Amino acid sequence: MKNNRRELIEKCEEKLMDMKYRYQLTLSSTTSYQKDGGEVIDMAHRELQVQSSIFFRDRMKAILPQVHLALNRIQEGTYGYCELSGEEIEPNRLLAVPWTTVSMKGHRLENAS
């Protein structure tokens, strides 16, 4: 494996491990919100916080299994290859979405079908 590619994978692994830790920590924590009393604007703000929290927790729950799979692919030596084209996934794409399994070329091919 090229040195640059190895460094890229190490950076991605660090990002994935950090995401895994932060997501698991967030999902295991309990959040309580006071719902009674206060001005209408305060109650609306709290409700917005609750809705945002639910949205982000749902997103974390959806991404966390993909993070685990990506970490497994790193251990197996199959990380960073497009499951559609078999080619290496672009470095910028891996850094932006380290759990991805499809390159931009593969993504375009998939959407063209």
Gaussian input, Z-matrix of N, CA and C with variables (Angstrom, degrees):
# hf/3-21g

backbone

0 1
 N
 C     1     B1
 C     2     B2     1     A1
 N     3     B3     2     A2     1     D1
 C     4     B4     3     A3     2     D2
 C     5     B5     4     A4     3     D3
 N     6     B6     5     A5     4     D4
 C     7     B7     6     A6     5     D5
 C     8     B8     7     A7     6     D6
 N     9     B9     8     A8     7     D7
 C    10    B10     9     A9     8     D8
 C    11    B11    10    A10     9     D9
 N    12    B12    11    A11    10    D10
 C    13    B13    12    A12    11    D11
 C    14    B14    13    A13    12    D12
 N    15    B15    14    A14    13    D13
 C    16    B16    15    A15    14    D14
 C    17    B17    16    A16    15    D15
 N    18    B18    17    A17    16    D16
 C    19    B19    18    A18    17    D17
 C    20    B20    19    A19    18    D18
 N    21    B21    20    A20    19    D19
 C    22    B22    21    A21    20    D20
 C    23    B23    22    A22    21    D21
 N    24    B24    23    A23    22    D22
 C    25    B25    24    A24    23    D23
 C    26    B26    25    A25    24    D24
 N    27    B27    26    A26    25    D25
 C    28    B28    27    A27    26    D26
 C    29    B29    28    A28    27    D27
 N    30    B30    29    A29    28    D28
 C    31    B31    30    A30    29    D29
 C    32    B32    31    A31    30    D30
 N    33    B33    32    A32    31    D31
 C    34    B34    33    A33    32    D32
 C    35    B35    34    A34    33    D33
 N    36    B36    35    A35    34    D34
 C    37    B37    36    A36    35    D35
 C    38    B38    37    A37    36    D36
 N    39    B39    38    A38    37    D37
 C    40    B40    39    A39    38    D38
 C    41    B41    40    A40    39    D39
 N    42    B42    41    A41    40    D40
 C    43    B43    42    A42    41    D41
 C    44    B44    43    A43    42    D42
 N    45    B45    44    A44    43    D43
 C    46    B46    45    A45    44    D44
 C    47    B47    46    A46    45    D45
 N    48    B48    47    A47    46    D46
 C    49    B49    48    A48    47    D47
 C    50    B50    49    A49    48    D48
 N    51    B51    50    A50    49    D49
 C    52    B52    51    A51    50    D50
 C    53    B53    52    A52    51    D51
 N    54    B54    53    A53    52    D52
 C    55    B55    54    A54    53    D53
 C    56    B56    55    A55    54    D54
 N    57    B57    56    A56    55    D55
 C    58    B58    57    A57    56    D56
 C    59    B59    58    A58    57    D57
 N    60    B60    59    A59    58    D58
 C    61    B61    60    A60    59    D59
 C    62    B62    61    A61    60    D60
 N    63    B63    62    A62    61    D61
 C    64    B64    63    A63    62    D62
 C    65    B65    64    A64    63    D63
 N    66    B66    65    A65    64    D64
 C    67    B67    66    A66    65    D65
 C    68    B68    67    A67    66    D66
 N    69    B69    68    A68    67    D67
 C    70    B70    69    A69    68    D68
 C    71    B71    70    A70    69    D69
 N    72    B72    71    A71    70    D70
 C    73    B73    72    A72    71    D71
 C    74    B74    73    A73    72    D72
 N    75    B75    74    A74    73    D73
 C    76    B76    75    A75    74    D74
 C    77    B77    76    A76    75    D75
 N    78    B78    77    A77    76    D76
 C    79    B79    78    A78    77    D77
 C    80    B80    79    A79    78    D78
 N    81    B81    80    A80    79    D79
 C    82    B82    81    A81    80    D80
 C    83    B83    82    A82    81    D81
 N    84    B84    83    A83    82    D82
 C    85    B85    84    A84    83    D83
 C    86    B86    85    A85    84    D84
 N    87    B87    86    A86    85    D85
 C    88    B88    87    A87    86    D86
 C    89    B89    88    A88    87    D87
 N    90    B90    89    A89    88    D88
 C    91    B91    90    A90    89    D89
 C    92    B92    91    A91    90    D90
 N    93    B93    92    A92    91    D91
 C    94    B94    93    A93    92    D92
 C    95    B95    94    A94    93    D93
 N    96    B96    95    A95    94    D94
 C    97    B97    96    A96    95    D95
 C    98    B98    97    A97    96    D96
 N    99    B99    98    A98    97    D97
 C   100   B100    99    A99    98    D98
 C   101   B101   100   A100    99    D99
 N   102   B102   101   A101   100   D100
 C   103   B103   102   A102   101   D101
 C   104   B104   103   A103   102   D102
 N   105   B105   104   A104   103   D103
 C   106   B106   105   A105   104   D104
 C   107   B107   106   A106   105   D105
 N   108   B108   107   A107   106   D106
 C   109   B109   108   A108   107   D107
 C   110   B110   109   A109   108   D108
 N   111   B111   110   A110   109   D109
 C   112   B112   111   A111   110   D110
 C   113   B113   112   A112   111   D111
 N   114   B114   113   A113   112   D112
 C   115   B115   114   A114   113   D113
 C   116   B116   115   A115   114   D114
 N   117   B117   116   A116   115   D115
 C   118   B118   117   A117   116   D116
 C   119   B119   118   A118   117   D117
 N   120   B120   119   A119   118   D118
 C   121   B121   120   A120   119   D119
 C   122   B122   121   A121   120   D120
 N   123   B123   122   A122   121   D121
 C   124   B124   123   A123   122   D122
 C   125   B125   124   A124   123   D123
 N   126   B126   125   A125   124   D124
 C   127   B127   126   A126   125   D125
 C   128   B128   127   A127   126   D126
 N   129   B129   128   A128   127   D127
 C   130   B130   129   A129   128   D128
 C   131   B131   130   A130   129   D129
 N   132   B132   131   A131   130   D130
 C   133   B133   132   A132   131   D131
 C   134   B134   133   A133   132   D132
 N   135   B135   134   A134   133   D133
 C   136   B136   135   A135   134   D134
 C   137   B137   136   A136   135   D135
 N   138   B138   137   A137   136   D136
 C   139   B139   138   A138   137   D137
 C   140   B140   139   A139   138   D138
 N   141   B141   140   A140   139   D139
 C   142   B142   141   A141   140   D140
 C   143   B143   142   A142   141   D141
 N   144   B144   143   A143   142   D142
 C   145   B145   144   A144   143   D143
 C   146   B146   145   A145   144   D144
 N   147   B147   146   A146   145   D145
 C   148   B148   147   A147   146   D146
 C   149   B149   148   A148   147   D147
 N   150   B150   149   A149   148   D148
 C   151   B151   150   A150   149   D149
 C   152   B152   151   A151   150   D150
 N   153   B153   152   A152   151   D151
 C   154   B154   153   A153   152   D152
 C   155   B155   154   A154   153   D153
 N   156   B156   155   A155   154   D154
 C   157   B157   156   A156   155   D155
 C   158   B158   157   A157   156   D156
 N   159   B159   158   A158   157   D157
 C   160   B160   159   A159   158   D158
 C   161   B161   160   A160   159   D159
 N   162   B162   161   A161   160   D160
 C   163   B163   162   A162   161   D161
 C   164   B164   163   A163   162   D162
 N   165   B165   164   A164   163   D163
 C   166   B166   165   A165   164   D164
 C   167   B167   166   A166   165   D165
 N   168   B168   167   A167   166   D166
 C   169   B169   168   A168   167   D167
 C   170   B170   169   A169   168   D168
 N   171   B171   170   A170   169   D169
 C   172   B172   171   A171   170   D170
 C   173   B173   172   A172   171   D171
 N   174   B174   173   A173   172   D172
 C   175   B175   174   A174   173   D173
 C   176   B176   175   A175   174   D174
 N   177   B177   176   A176   175   D175
 C   178   B178   177   A177   176   D176
 C   179   B179   178   A178   177   D177
 N   180   B180   179   A179   178   D178
 C   181   B181   180   A180   179   D179
 C   182   B182   181   A181   180   D180
 N   183   B183   182   A182   181   D181
 C   184   B184   183   A183   182   D182
 C   185   B185   184   A184   183   D183
 N   186   B186   185   A185   184   D184
 C   187   B187   186   A186   185   D185
 C   188   B188   187   A187   186   D186
 N   189   B189   188   A188   187   D187
 C   190   B190   189   A189   188   D188
 C   191   B191   190   A190   189   D189
 N   192   B192   191   A191   190   D190
 C   193   B193   192   A192   191   D191
 C   194   B194   193   A193   192   D192
 N   195   B195   194   A194   193   D193
 C   196   B196   195   A195   194   D194
 C   197   B197   196   A196   195   D195
 N   198   B198   197   A197   196   D196
 C   199   B199   198   A198   197   D197
 C   200   B200   199   A199   198   D198
 N   201   B201   200   A200   199   D199
 C   202   B202   201   A201   200   D200
 C   203   B203   202   A202   201   D201
 N   204   B204   203   A203   202   D202
 C   205   B205   204   A204   203   D203
 C   206   B206   205   A205   204   D204
 N   207   B207   206   A206   205   D205
 C   208   B208   207   A207   206   D206
 C   209   B209   208   A208   207   D207
 N   210   B210   209   A209   208   D208
 C   211   B211   210   A210   209   D209
 C   212   B212   211   A211   210   D210
 N   213   B213   212   A212   211   D211
 C   214   B214   213   A213   212   D212
 C   215   B215   214   A214   213   D213
 N   216   B216   215   A215   214   D214
 C   217   B217   216   A216   215   D215
 C   218   B218   217   A217   216   D216
 N   219   B219   218   A218   217   D217
 C   220   B220   219   A219   218   D218
 C   221   B221   220   A220   219   D219
 N   222   B222   221   A221   220   D220
 C   223   B223   222   A222   221   D221
 C   224   B224   223   A223   222   D222
 N   225   B225   224   A224   223   D223
 C   226   B226   225   A225   224   D224
 C   227   B227   226   A226   225   D225
 N   228   B228   227   A227   226   D226
 C   229   B229   228   A228   227   D227
 C   230   B230   229   A229   228   D228
 N   231   B231   230   A230   229   D229
 C   232   B232   231   A231   230   D230
 C   233   B233   232   A232   231   D231
 N   234   B234   233   A233   232   D232
 C   235   B235   234   A234   233   D233
 C   236   B236   235   A235   234   D234
 N   237   B237   236   A236   235   D235
 C   238   B238   237   A237   236   D236
 C   239   B239   238   A238   237   D237
 N   240   B240   239   A239   238   D238
 C   241   B241   240   A240   239   D239
 C   242   B242   241   A241   240   D240
 N   243   B243   242   A242   241   D241
 C   244   B244   243   A243   242   D242
 C   245   B245   244   A244   243   D243
 N   246   B246   245   A245   244   D244
 C   247   B247   246   A246   245   D245
 C   248   B248   247   A247   246   D246
 N   249   B249   248   A248   247   D247
 C   250   B250   249   A249   248   D248
 C   251   B251   250   A250   249   D249
 N   252   B252   251   A251   250   D250
 C   253   B253   252   A252   251   D251
 C   254   B254   253   A253   252   D252
 N   255   B255   254   A254   253   D253
 C   256   B256   255   A255   254   D254
 C   257   B257   256   A256   255   D255
 N   258   B258   257   A257   256   D256
 C   259   B259   258   A258   257   D257
 C   260   B260   259   A259   258   D258
 N   261   B261   260   A260   259   D259
 C   262   B262   261   A261   260   D260
 C   263   B263   262   A262   261   D261
 N   264   B264   263   A263   262   D262
 C   265   B265   264   A264   263   D263
 C   266   B266   265   A265   264   D264
 N   267   B267   266   A266   265   D265
 C   268   B268   267   A267   266   D266
 C   269   B269   268   A268   267   D267
 N   270   B270   269   A269   268   D268
 C   271   B271   270   A270   269   D269
 C   272   B272   271   A271   270   D270
 N   273   B273   272   A272   271   D271
 C   274   B274   273   A273   272   D272
 C   275   B275   274   A274   273   D273
 N   276   B276   275   A275   274   D274
 C   277   B277   276   A276   275   D275
 C   278   B278   277   A277   276   D276
 N   279   B279   278   A278   277   D277
 C   280   B280   279   A279   278   D278
 C   281   B281   280   A280   279   D279
 N   282   B282   281   A281   280   D280
 C   283   B283   282   A282   281   D281
 C   284   B284   283   A283   282   D282
 N   285   B285   284   A284   283   D283
 C   286   B286   285   A285   284   D284
 C   287   B287   286   A286   285   D285
 N   288   B288   287   A287   286   D286
 C   289   B289   288   A288   287   D287
 C   290   B290   289   A289   288   D288
 N   291   B291   290   A290   289   D289
 C   292   B292   291   A291   290   D290
 C   293   B293   292   A292   291   D291
 N   294   B294   293   A293   292   D292
 C   295   B295   294   A294   293   D293
 C   296   B296   295   A295   294   D294
 N   297   B297   296   A296   295   D295
 C   298   B298   297   A297   296   D296
 C   299   B299   298   A298   297   D297
 N   300   B300   299   A299   298   D298
 C   301   B301   300   A300   299   D299
 C   302   B302   301   A301   300   D300
 N   303   B303   302   A302   301   D301
 C   304   B304   303   A303   302   D302
 C   305   B305   304   A304   303   D303
 N   306   B306   305   A305   304   D304
 C   307   B307   306   A306   305   D305
 C   308   B308   307   A307   306   D306
 N   309   B309   308   A308   307   D307
 C   310   B310   309   A309   308   D308
 C   311   B311   310   A310   309   D309
 N   312   B312   311   A311   310   D310
 C   313   B313   312   A312   311   D311
 C   314   B314   313   A313   312   D312
 N   315   B315   314   A314   313   D313
 C   316   B316   315   A315   314   D314
 C   317   B317   316   A316   315   D315
 N   318   B318   317   A317   316   D316
 C   319   B319   318   A318   317   D317
 C   320   B320   319   A319   318   D318
 N   321   B321   320   A320   319   D319
 C   322   B322   321   A321   320   D320
 C   323   B323   322   A322   321   D321
 N   324   B324   323   A323   322   D322
 C   325   B325   324   A324   323   D323
 C   326   B326   325   A325   324   D324
 N   327   B327   326   A326   325   D325
 C   328   B328   327   A327   326   D326
 C   329   B329   328   A328   327   D327
 N   330   B330   329   A329   328   D328
 C   331   B331   330   A330   329   D329
 C   332   B332   331   A331   330   D330
 N   333   B333   332   A332   331   D331
 C   334   B334   333   A333   332   D332
 C   335   B335   334   A334   333   D333
 N   336   B336   335   A335   334   D334
 C   337   B337   336   A336   335   D335
 C   338   B338   337   A337   336   D336

   B1=1.4446
   B2=1.5329
   B3=1.3158
   B4=1.4513
   B5=1.5139
   B6=1.3395
   B7=1.4530
   B8=1.5240
   B9=1.3476
   B10=1.4635
   B11=1.5214
   B12=1.3116
   B13=1.4636
   B14=1.5271
   B15=1.3121
   B16=1.4648
   B17=1.5339
   B18=1.3308
   B19=1.4661
   B20=1.5293
   B21=1.3184
   B22=1.4567
   B23=1.5264
   B24=1.3080
   B25=1.4599
   B26=1.5304
   B27=1.3255
   B28=1.4676
   B29=1.5311
   B30=1.3351
   B31=1.4680
   B32=1.5276
   B33=1.3183
   B34=1.4636
   B35=1.5142
   B36=1.3275
   B37=1.4620
   B38=1.5278
   B39=1.3330
   B40=1.4689
   B41=1.5250
   B42=1.3402
   B43=1.4599
   B44=1.5268
   B45=1.3170
   B46=1.4622
   B47=1.5312
   B48=1.3181
   B49=1.4669
   B50=1.5294
   B51=1.3357
   B52=1.4566
   B53=1.5297
   B54=1.3264
   B55=1.4625
   B56=1.5194
   B57=1.3192
   B58=1.4693
   B59=1.5267
   B60=1.3135
   B61=1.4600
   B62=1.5312
   B63=1.3319
   B64=1.4676
   B65=1.5250
   B66=1.3276
   B67=1.4642
   B68=1.5229
   B69=1.3263
   B70=1.4612
   B71=1.5261
   B72=1.3236
   B73=1.4545
   B74=1.5307
   B75=1.3115
   B76=1.4650
   B77=1.5179
   B78=1.3226
   B79=1.4539
   B80=1.5219
   B81=1.3236
   B82=1.4614
   B83=1.5259
   B84=1.3405
   B85=1.4628
   B86=1.5215
   B87=1.3016
   B88=1.4576
   B89=1.5172
   B90=1.3048
   B91=1.4504
   B92=1.5142
   B93=1.3091
   B94=1.4540
   B95=1.5212
   B96=1.2833
   B97=1.4523
   B98=1.5128
   B99=1.3022
   B100=1.4586
   B101=1.5171
   B102=1.3191
   B103=1.4643
   B104=1.5205
   B105=1.3125
   B106=1.4544
   B107=1.5260
   B108=1.3293
   B109=1.4602
   B110=1.5084
   B111=1.3049
   B112=1.4451
   B113=1.5128
   B114=1.2921
   B115=1.4555
   B116=1.5257
   B117=1.3070
   B118=1.4622
   B119=1.5239
   B120=1.3242
   B121=1.4711
   B122=1.5234
   B123=1.3426
   B124=1.4676
   B125=1.5223
   B126=1.3206
   B127=1.4638
   B128=1.5286
   B129=1.3268
   B130=1.4643
   B131=1.5232
   B132=1.3252
   B133=1.4632
   B134=1.5261
   B135=1.3378
   B136=1.4735
   B137=1.5243
   B138=1.3251
   B139=1.4658
   B140=1.5275
   B141=1.3204
   B142=1.4697
   B143=1.5248
   B144=1.3309
   B145=1.4566
   B146=1.5310
   B147=1.3109
   B148=1.4622
   B149=1.5243
   B150=1.3239
   B151=1.4640
   B152=1.5290
   B153=1.3381
   B154=1.4721
   B155=1.5174
   B156=1.3273
   B157=1.4566
   B158=1.5228
   B159=1.3087
   B160=1.4658
   B161=1.5230
   B162=1.3287
   B163=1.4689
   B164=1.5235
   B165=1.3444
   B166=1.4584
   B167=1.5251
   B168=1.3060
   B169=1.4726
   B170=1.5306
   B171=1.3301
   B172=1.4660
   B173=1.5254
   B174=1.3191
   B175=1.4693
   B176=1.5290
   B177=1.3278
   B178=1.4618
   B179=1.5237
   B180=1.3304
   B181=1.4627
   B182=1.5226
   B183=1.3240
   B184=1.4655
   B185=1.5218
   B186=1.3206
   B187=1.4693
   B188=1.5226
   B189=1.3196
   B190=1.4666
   B191=1.5327
   B192=1.3303
   B193=1.4761
   B194=1.5279
   B195=1.3196
   B196=1.4626
   B197=1.5314
   B198=1.3242
   B199=1.4669
   B200=1.5297
   B201=1.3257
   B202=1.4682
   B203=1.5318
   B204=1.3215
   B205=1.4725
   B206=1.5246
   B207=1.3245
   B208=1.4658
   B209=1.5287
   B210=1.3228
   B211=1.4680
   B212=1.5291
   B213=1.3216
   B214=1.4729
   B215=1.5206
   B216=1.3455
   B217=1.4673
   B218=1.5251
   B219=1.3303
   B220=1.4685
   B221=1.5195
   B222=1.3252
   B223=1.4761
   B224=1.5255
   B225=1.3333
   B226=1.4672
   B227=1.5242
   B228=1.3381
   B229=1.4624
   B230=1.5198
   B231=1.3312
   B232=1.4707
   B233=1.5270
   B234=1.3221
   B235=1.4714
   B236=1.5328
   B237=1.3271
   B238=1.4553
   B239=1.5135
   B240=1.3321
   B241=1.4613
   B242=1.5236
   B243=1.3161
   B244=1.4584
   B245=1.5256
   B246=1.3312
   B247=1.4630
   B248=1.5231
   B249=1.3351
   B250=1.4672
   B251=1.5246
   B252=1.3307
   B253=1.4614
   B254=1.5250
   B255=1.3353
   B256=1.4583
   B257=1.5185
   B258=1.3214
   B259=1.4636
   B260=1.5253
   B261=1.3386
   B262=1.4564
   B263=1.5271
   B264=1.3143
   B265=1.4665
   B266=1.5284
   B267=1.3131
   B268=1.4494
   B269=1.5290
   B270=1.3529
   B271=1.4652
   B272=1.5306
   B273=1.3207
   B274=1.4678
   B275=1.5274
   B276=1.3243
   B277=1.4682
   B278=1.5244
   B279=1.3336
   B280=1.4628
   B281=1.5231
   B282=1.3171
   B283=1.4616
   B284=1.5260
   B285=1.3267
   B286=1.4679
   B287=1.5233
   B288=1.3277
   B289=1.4765
   B290=1.5263
   B291=1.3423
   B292=1.4683
   B293=1.5215
   B294=1.3118
   B295=1.4746
   B296=1.5263
   B297=1.3310
   B298=1.4647
   B299=1.5240
   B300=1.3178
   B301=1.4713
   B302=1.5275
   B303=1.3314
   B304=1.4656
   B305=1.5252
   B306=1.3188
   B307=1.4662
   B308=1.5203
   B309=1.3071
   B310=1.4679
   B311=1.5307
   B312=1.3171
   B313=1.4655
   B314=1.5309
   B315=1.3126
   B316=1.4598
   B317=1.5221
   B318=1.3170
   B319=1.4618
   B320=1.5276
   B321=1.3346
   B322=1.4660
   B323=1.5270
   B324=1.3294
   B325=1.4477
   B326=1.5330
   B327=1.3039
   B328=1.4629
   B329=1.5403
   B330=1.3091
   B331=1.4761
   B332=1.5219
   B333=1.3259
   B334=1.4576
   B335=1.5335
   B336=1.3244
   B337=1.4751
   B338=1.4955
   A1=108.48
   A2=116.31
   A3=120.44
   A4=110.34
   A5=115.88
   A6=121.48
   A7=112.02
   A8=117.53
   A9=121.11
   A10=110.80
   A11=116.60
   A12=121.00
   A13=110.18
   A14=116.83
   A15=121.50
   A16=109.91
   A17=116.93
   A18=121.03
   A19=110.92
   A20=116.86
   A21=121.55
   A22=110.28
   A23=116.64
   A24=121.08
   A25=110.37
   A26=117.35
   A27=120.27
   A28=110.81
   A29=117.27
   A30=121.01
   A31=110.51
   A32=115.68
   A33=119.98
   A34=110.89
   A35=116.95
   A36=120.28
   A37=110.34
   A38=116.95
   A39=120.16
   A40=110.61
   A41=116.98
   A42=120.65
   A43=111.15
   A44=116.12
   A45=120.79
   A46=111.42
   A47=117.03
   A48=120.59
   A49=110.48
   A50=116.37
   A51=120.85
   A52=110.54
   A53=116.41
   A54=120.60
   A55=110.31
   A56=116.60
   A57=121.54
   A58=109.69
   A59=116.92
   A60=121.24
   A61=110.88
   A62=116.58
   A63=120.38
   A64=111.55
   A65=117.32
   A66=120.53
   A67=110.95
   A68=117.38
   A69=119.97
   A70=110.81
   A71=117.02
   A72=121.67
   A73=110.51
   A74=116.59
   A75=121.46
   A76=111.11
   A77=116.93
   A78=120.17
   A79=112.72
   A80=117.53
   A81=119.96
   A82=112.39
   A83=116.34
   A84=118.82
   A85=110.14
   A86=114.64
   A87=119.80
   A88=108.15
   A89=115.39
   A90=121.48
   A91=108.01
   A92=115.82
   A93=118.58
   A94=108.84
   A95=114.77
   A96=121.78
   A97=108.88
   A98=115.35
   A99=120.30
   A100=107.21
   A101=116.65
   A102=120.40
   A103=113.50
   A104=117.60
   A105=118.02
   A106=111.47
   A107=115.26
   A108=122.12
   A109=113.46
   A110=113.98
   A111=120.54
   A112=112.99
   A113=114.52
   A114=122.39
   A115=109.85
   A116=115.71
   A117=121.22
   A118=110.65
   A119=116.59
   A120=119.77
   A121=110.60
   A122=117.33
   A123=120.46
   A124=111.18
   A125=116.28
   A126=120.04
   A127=110.14
   A128=117.38
   A129=120.54
   A130=110.53
   A131=116.56
   A132=120.69
   A133=110.73
   A134=117.27
   A135=120.59
   A136=110.99
   A137=116.44
   A138=119.82
   A139=110.32
   A140=117.01
   A141=121.15
   A142=110.43
   A143=117.04
   A144=120.53
   A145=111.04
   A146=116.26
   A147=120.42
   A148=110.35
   A149=117.02
   A150=120.94
   A151=111.29
   A152=116.83
   A153=120.60
   A154=110.33
   A155=115.89
   A156=120.52
   A157=111.16
   A158=116.86
   A159=121.16
   A160=110.39
   A161=116.41
   A162=120.75
   A163=110.58
   A164=117.88
   A165=120.59
   A166=112.10
   A167=118.15
   A168=119.99
   A169=110.30
   A170=117.06
   A171=119.88
   A172=110.56
   A173=116.16
   A174=120.34
   A175=110.28
   A176=116.50
   A177=120.13
   A178=111.20
   A179=116.82
   A180=120.67
   A181=111.25
   A182=117.06
   A183=120.74
   A184=111.71
   A185=117.45
   A186=121.01
   A187=112.13
   A188=118.16
   A189=121.08
   A190=113.77
   A191=120.52
   A192=118.75
   A193=112.62
   A194=117.03
   A195=120.42
   A196=110.73
   A197=116.81
   A198=121.45
   A199=108.94
   A200=117.71
   A201=121.57
   A202=111.18
   A203=116.19
   A204=119.77
   A205=111.29
   A206=117.08
   A207=120.54
   A208=110.28
   A209=117.33
   A210=120.50
   A211=110.72
   A212=117.76
   A213=120.91
   A214=110.98
   A215=116.87
   A216=119.67
   A217=111.17
   A218=117.36
   A219=120.08
   A220=108.99
   A221=116.95
   A222=120.94
   A223=111.69
   A224=116.59
   A225=120.90
   A226=112.99
   A227=116.98
   A228=120.92
   A229=113.53
   A230=117.44
   A231=120.60
   A232=112.12
   A233=116.48
   A234=121.06
   A235=111.11
   A236=115.00
   A237=120.42
   A238=114.99
   A239=117.17
   A240=121.17
   A241=109.16
   A242=115.46
   A243=122.04
   A244=109.57
   A245=115.56
   A246=119.80
   A247=111.98
   A248=117.79
   A249=120.57
   A250=112.64
   A251=116.53
   A252=119.81
   A253=113.46
   A254=117.24
   A255=121.15
   A256=113.26
   A257=117.09
   A258=121.42
   A259=110.45
   A260=115.17
   A261=119.59
   A262=109.84
   A263=115.93
   A264=121.22
   A265=107.61
   A266=116.10
   A267=122.54
   A268=111.04
   A269=117.02
   A270=120.57
   A271=113.71
   A272=117.93
   A273=120.16
   A274=111.55
   A275=116.26
   A276=120.01
   A277=110.59
   A278=117.17
   A279=120.33
   A280=111.73
   A281=116.68
   A282=119.36
   A283=111.84
   A284=116.68
   A285=120.63
   A286=111.91
   A287=116.22
   A288=121.79
   A289=107.18
   A290=117.19
   A291=119.46
   A292=115.41
   A293=118.67
   A294=120.99
   A295=112.19
   A296=117.59
   A297=120.60
   A298=111.95
   A299=115.41
   A300=121.02
   A301=111.17
   A302=116.13
   A303=120.16
   A304=109.87
   A305=116.07
   A306=121.39
   A307=109.68
   A308=116.65
   A309=120.11
   A310=109.99
   A311=116.88
   A312=120.66
   A313=109.97
   A314=116.77
   A315=121.06
   A316=111.44
   A317=116.37
   A318=121.26
   A319=110.66
   A320=116.12
   A321=120.32
   A322=111.08
   A323=117.21
   A324=121.44
   A325=110.95
   A326=115.60
   A327=121.37
   A328=110.56
   A329=116.42
   A330=120.74
   A331=112.24
   A332=118.06
   A333=121.64
   A334=111.30
   A335=116.07
   A336=120.28
   A337=112.29
   D1=137.91
   D2=179.16
   D3=-63.02
   D4=150.21
   D5=-179.33
   D6=-60.21
   D7=-42.65
   D8=179.90
   D9=-62.75
   D10=-40.56
   D11=-179.71
   D12=-66.54
   D13=-39.55
   D14=178.27
   D15=-62.99
   D16=-43.00
   D17=177.74
   D18=-63.67
   D19=-39.94
   D20=177.89
   D21=-61.13
   D22=-46.47
   D23=-179.20
   D24=-64.74
   D25=-37.97
   D26=177.28
   D27=-63.84
   D28=-41.05
   D29=177.15
   D30=-63.23
   D31=-43.72
   D32=179.17
   D33=-64.23
   D34=-40.23
   D35=178.97
   D36=-62.84
   D37=-41.18
   D38=176.96
   D39=-60.93
   D40=-44.26
   D41=178.85
   D42=-62.33
   D43=-44.11
   D44=-179.38
   D45=-64.21
   D46=-42.72
   D47=179.19
   D48=-63.93
   D49=-40.90
   D50=178.25
   D51=-64.42
   D52=-44.12
   D53=177.99
   D54=-60.96
   D55=-46.17
   D56=-179.39
   D57=-57.26
   D58=-47.85
   D59=-179.17
   D60=-62.36
   D61=-50.87
   D62=-177.12
   D63=-64.49
   D64=-42.72
   D65=-179.41
   D66=-65.31
   D67=-44.69
   D68=179.45
   D69=-63.71
   D70=-39.68
   D71=178.17
   D72=-63.03
   D73=-46.17
   D74=-179.97
   D75=-64.65
   D76=-45.02
   D77=-177.35
   D78=-69.33
   D79=-25.92
   D80=-179.93
   D81=-86.45
   D82=-14.69
   D83=179.92
   D84=-81.76
   D85=153.73
   D86=176.42
   D87=-105.43
   D88=140.33
   D89=179.48
   D90=-119.32
   D91=128.78
   D92=177.85
   D93=-116.76
   D94=144.71
   D95=-179.89
   D96=-126.84
   D97=134.75
   D98=175.44
   D99=-80.99
   D100=125.03
   D101=-175.26
   D102=-105.25
   D103=-14.59
   D104=-174.02
   D105=-100.40
   D106=149.52
   D107=174.33
   D108=76.25
   D109=170.76
   D110=175.86
   D111=97.37
   D112=169.48
   D113=178.43
   D114=-69.08
   D115=157.60
   D116=179.01
   D117=-58.27
   D118=-41.39
   D119=-179.53
   D120=-64.73
   D121=-36.87
   D122=177.30
   D123=-65.68
   D124=-41.83
   D125=179.23
   D126=-65.70
   D127=-39.11
   D128=178.10
   D129=-65.29
   D130=-39.51
   D131=178.50
   D132=-64.46
   D133=-43.67
   D134=177.73
   D135=-62.29
   D136=-41.19
   D137=179.26
   D138=-63.05
   D139=-40.33
   D140=177.08
   D141=-62.68
   D142=-40.02
   D143=177.44
   D144=-62.82
   D145=-42.76
   D146=179.18
   D147=-61.90
   D148=-46.71
   D149=-179.07
   D150=-63.57
   D151=-40.86
   D152=177.92
   D153=-63.77
   D154=-42.40
   D155=179.55
   D156=-61.58
   D157=-43.91
   D158=178.83
   D159=-62.43
   D160=-44.61
   D161=179.48
   D162=-59.19
   D163=-49.27
   D164=-176.80
   D165=-69.73
   D166=-34.55
   D167=176.05
   D168=-65.65
   D169=-41.34
   D170=177.32
   D171=-62.62
   D172=-40.87
   D173=178.95
   D174=-64.16
   D175=-43.44
   D176=178.05
   D177=-61.73
   D178=-41.69
   D179=178.92
   D180=-62.05
   D181=-32.95
   D182=179.81
   D183=-77.22
   D184=-35.09
   D185=-175.96
   D186=-83.67
   D187=-33.11
   D188=-174.93
   D189=-54.02
   D190=-45.20
   D191=176.67
   D192=-61.13
   D193=-34.48
   D194=178.18
   D195=-68.42
   D196=-35.03
   D197=176.35
   D198=-63.82
   D199=-44.67
   D200=178.17
   D201=-60.13
   D202=-43.69
   D203=179.06
   D204=-63.72
   D205=-40.38
   D206=178.87
   D207=-63.19
   D208=-42.59
   D209=177.44
   D210=-62.89
   D211=-37.37
   D212=175.44
   D213=-63.85
   D214=-41.29
   D215=179.09
   D216=-63.92
   D217=-34.47
   D218=176.62
   D219=-62.89
   D220=-46.23
   D221=180.00
   D222=-62.76
   D223=-35.70
   D224=-178.80
   D225=-80.98
   D226=-14.96
   D227=-178.59
   D228=84.95
   D229=14.51
   D230=-179.44
   D231=-106.97
   D232=5.57
   D233=-176.96
   D234=-70.59
   D235=141.68
   D236=172.83
   D237=90.68
   D238=10.15
   D239=178.44
   D240=-113.97
   D241=136.97
   D242=-178.27
   D243=-69.41
   D244=130.19
   D245=179.74
   D246=-74.62
   D247=-12.84
   D248=179.05
   D249=-96.43
   D250=-44.28
   D251=-176.29
   D252=-102.41
   D253=-19.84
   D254=-177.52
   D255=81.35
   D256=-4.45
   D257=-179.40
   D258=-84.11
   D259=165.25
   D260=176.82
   D261=-65.46
   D262=138.41
   D263=175.20
   D264=-75.56
   D265=140.95
   D266=-177.38
   D267=-57.75
   D268=137.47
   D269=-178.82
   D270=-55.28
   D271=-44.03
   D272=-179.22
   D273=-62.46
   D274=-36.33
   D275=178.67
   D276=-68.20
   D277=-42.71
   D278=178.28
   D279=-63.03
   D280=-39.37
   D281=178.94
   D282=-68.35
   D283=-34.55
   D284=-179.46
   D285=-78.22
   D286=-40.58
   D287=-177.39
   D288=-133.66
   D289=77.45
   D290=-171.25
   D291=-64.88
   D292=-10.86
   D293=178.74
   D294=-95.70
   D295=1.18
   D296=-176.55
   D297=-64.06
   D298=152.01
   D299=177.27
   D300=-120.99
   D301=4.18
   D302=-175.44
   D303=-131.14
   D304=133.48
   D305=175.57
   D306=-75.90
   D307=169.31
   D308=176.87
   D309=-63.11
   D310=-39.68
   D311=177.67
   D312=-62.10
   D313=-45.62
   D314=178.30
   D315=-63.96
   D316=-37.55
   D317=177.99
   D318=-62.87
   D319=-43.28
   D320=177.90
   D321=-64.77
   D322=-40.75
   D323=178.18
   D324=-63.38
   D325=-40.63
   D326=-179.77
   D327=-65.10
   D328=-40.74
   D329=-178.93
   D330=-76.60
   D331=-21.82
   D332=179.69
   D333=-75.22
   D334=-21.07
   D335=-177.49
   D336=-74.10

